[in-house]
Amino acid sequence: MTQAIQGLSRWAIPMLLLGITTLGLSKRVPIYESFVEGAKEGWQTALRVLPYLVGMLVAIQVFEQSGALHQLIKFLSPLTDWLGFPKEALPLTLMRPISGSGSLAILSQTLTRFGADSFIGRLAATVMGSSETTLYVLTVYAGAVGIKRTRHTLVTALLSDLAGALAALYIVLRYFA
């Protein structure tokens, strides 16, 4: 079964591209011209989103380098200690909604320090998989289509990240502790 899944995953994208090309040819769509037109639209979207992306990346660096992340962890520690959420997993949990690459680096450090089979390692990996880079996604997608008022979307998305972290804690406690 594992070999079948690996074989399928190895061929999935090439077969998808071949299928799209074949469908386009059968419908007499000018494939290359359509691709170039789509690339032009993608470039325009990237240019529209760039200022939002730069602003968000600067804000992330200020948050990390200023010590605000450390202070937030210190502030939240009494609550997370009561919940049984180890403070060693908090940097990842707090960084994940902000930065995908930053949270991936924190996950890597956590797994190196505590091990992938430790409670903290499993919790960190589960948090990583059960949450989203909310601010990045919101910045890129809202910026791409010109949405300015994202207040309610932001609150809802951050609450879903919190729910994901709590669900990760429950799952790791239930199945791995």
C-alpha positions as CSV (number, residue, x, y, z in Angstrom):
1,M,0.0,0.0,0.0
2,T,2.8,2.4,0.9
3,Q,4.6,1.7,-2.4
4,A,1.3,2.4,-4.3
5,I,0.8,5.7,-2.5
6,Q,4.5,6.7,-3.2
7,G,4.1,5.8,-6.8
8,L,0.9,7.7,-7.1
9,S,2.4,10.8,-5.4
10,R,5.5,10.6,-7.7
11,W,3.3,10.7,-10.8
12,A,0.4,12.9,-9.6
13,I,1.7,16.4,-10.7
14,P,3.1,15.2,-14.1
15,M,-0.2,13.4,-14.9
16,L,-2.2,16.5,-13.8
17,L,-0.1,18.7,-16.1
18,L,-0.5,16.2,-19.0
19,G,-4.2,16.0,-18.3
20,I,-4.7,19.8,-18.4
21,T,-2.6,20.1,-21.5
22,T,-4.6,17.3,-23.2
23,L,-7.9,18.8,-22.2
24,G,-6.8,22.2,-23.5
25,L,-5.6,20.8,-26.8
26,S,-8.9,18.8,-27.2
27,K,-10.9,22.1,-26.7
28,R,-8.5,23.9,-29.1
29,V,-7.4,26.3,-26.4
30,P,-4.1,28.2,-27.2
31,I,-2.2,26.6,-24.3
32,Y,1.0,28.6,-24.4
33,E,-0.7,31.9,-24.9
34,S,-3.2,31.2,-22.1
35,F,-0.2,30.3,-19.8
36,V,1.6,33.6,-20.7
37,E,-1.6,35.6,-20.0
38,G,-2.0,33.9,-16.6
39,A,1.6,34.6,-15.8
40,K,1.0,38.3,-16.6
41,E,-2.0,38.4,-14.2
42,G,0.1,36.6,-11.6
43,W,2.8,39.2,-11.9
44,Q,0.3,42.0,-11.5
45,T,-1.1,40.3,-8.4
46,A,2.4,39.9,-6.9
47,L,3.1,43.6,-7.5
48,R,-0.2,44.6,-5.7
49,V,0.6,42.3,-2.8
50,L,4.2,43.2,-2.3
51,P,3.8,46.3,-0.1
52,Y,1.5,44.4,2.3
53,L,4.0,41.5,2.4
54,V,7.0,43.8,3.1
55,G,5.0,45.5,5.9
56,M,4.1,42.2,7.5
57,L,7.7,40.9,7.3
58,V,9.0,44.0,9.0
59,A,6.4,43.7,11.7
60,I,7.4,40.1,12.4
61,Q,11.0,41.0,12.7
62,V,10.2,43.9,15.1
63,F,8.0,41.5,17.2
64,E,10.8,38.9,17.5
65,Q,13.8,41.2,17.9
66,S,12.2,43.6,20.3
67,G,11.7,40.9,22.9
68,A,7.9,41.2,22.7
69,L,7.5,37.5,21.9
70,H,9.5,36.6,25.0
71,Q,7.4,38.9,27.1
72,L,4.2,37.5,25.7
73,I,5.3,34.0,26.6
74,K,6.1,35.1,30.1
75,F,2.7,36.7,30.4
76,L,0.8,33.6,29.2
77,S,2.9,31.1,31.2
78,P,0.5,30.9,34.2
79,L,-2.5,30.1,32.0
80,T,-0.6,27.6,29.8
81,D,1.0,25.9,32.9
82,W,-2.5,25.5,34.3
83,L,-3.6,23.9,30.9
84,G,-0.6,21.6,30.8
85,F,0.7,23.3,27.7
86,P,4.5,23.4,28.1
87,K,6.1,26.8,27.7
88,E,8.7,25.3,25.4
89,A,6.0,24.9,22.8
90,L,4.7,28.4,23.2
91,P,7.1,30.2,20.8
92,L,6.0,28.0,17.9
93,T,2.3,28.3,18.9
94,L,2.6,32.1,19.0
95,M,4.8,32.4,15.9
96,R,2.8,30.1,13.7
97,P,0.0,32.5,12.9
98,I,2.6,35.2,12.1
99,S,5.3,33.5,10.0
100,G,5.5,30.1,8.3
101,S,9.3,30.2,7.9
102,G,9.8,31.5,11.4
103,S,7.6,28.8,12.9
104,L,9.3,26.2,10.8
105,A,12.7,27.3,12.2
106,I,11.3,27.2,15.7
107,L,9.9,23.7,15.1
108,S,13.3,22.5,13.8
109,Q,15.0,23.9,16.9
110,T,12.3,22.3,19.2
111,L,12.7,18.9,17.5
112,T,16.5,19.1,17.7
113,R,16.4,20.1,21.4
114,F,13.7,17.8,22.7
115,G,13.4,15.1,20.0
116,A,10.6,14.2,17.7
117,D,9.3,11.5,20.0
118,S,9.1,13.7,23.1
119,F,5.9,15.2,24.4
120,I,7.1,18.7,23.4
121,G,8.2,17.5,20.0
122,R,5.0,15.8,19.2
123,L,3.0,18.8,20.5
124,A,5.0,21.2,18.4
125,A,4.6,19.1,15.3
126,T,0.9,18.8,15.9
127,V,0.5,22.5,16.5
128,M,2.3,23.1,13.3
129,G,-0.1,20.9,11.4
130,S,-3.2,22.2,13.1
131,S,-2.7,25.9,12.6
132,E,-2.2,28.3,9.8
133,T,0.0,31.3,9.0
134,T,-3.0,33.5,9.5
135,L,-1.4,36.9,9.1
136,Y,0.5,35.9,5.9
137,V,-2.6,34.4,4.3
138,L,-4.8,37.3,5.3
139,T,-2.2,39.8,4.0
140,V,-1.6,38.1,0.7
141,Y,-5.2,37.2,-0.1
142,A,-6.9,40.3,1.2
143,G,-4.2,42.4,-0.4
144,A,-4.6,40.6,-3.7
145,V,-8.2,41.4,-4.0
146,G,-8.1,44.8,-2.3
147,I,-10.0,44.0,0.9
148,K,-9.2,46.7,3.5
149,R,-11.4,45.8,6.5
150,T,-10.3,42.4,7.8
151,R,-10.9,42.9,11.5
152,H,-13.6,40.2,11.9
153,T,-11.7,37.8,9.6
154,L,-8.5,38.3,11.7
155,V,-10.2,37.6,15.0
156,T,-12.0,34.5,13.6
157,A,-8.8,33.2,12.1
158,L,-6.8,33.7,15.3
159,L,-9.5,32.0,17.3
160,S,-9.3,29.0,14.9
161,D,-5.5,29.0,15.5
162,L,-6.1,28.9,19.2
163,A,-8.6,26.1,18.7
164,G,-6.0,24.2,16.7
165,A,-3.4,24.6,19.5
166,L,-5.9,23.4,22.1
167,A,-6.9,20.5,19.9
168,A,-3.2,19.6,19.4
169,L,-2.7,19.6,23.2
170,Y,-5.7,17.4,23.6
171,I,-4.7,15.0,20.9
172,V,-1.1,14.6,22.1
173,L,-2.2,14.2,25.7
174,R,-4.8,11.6,24.7
175,Y,-2.8,9.6,22.3
176,F,0.9,10.1,23.2
177,A,1.1,10.9,26.9
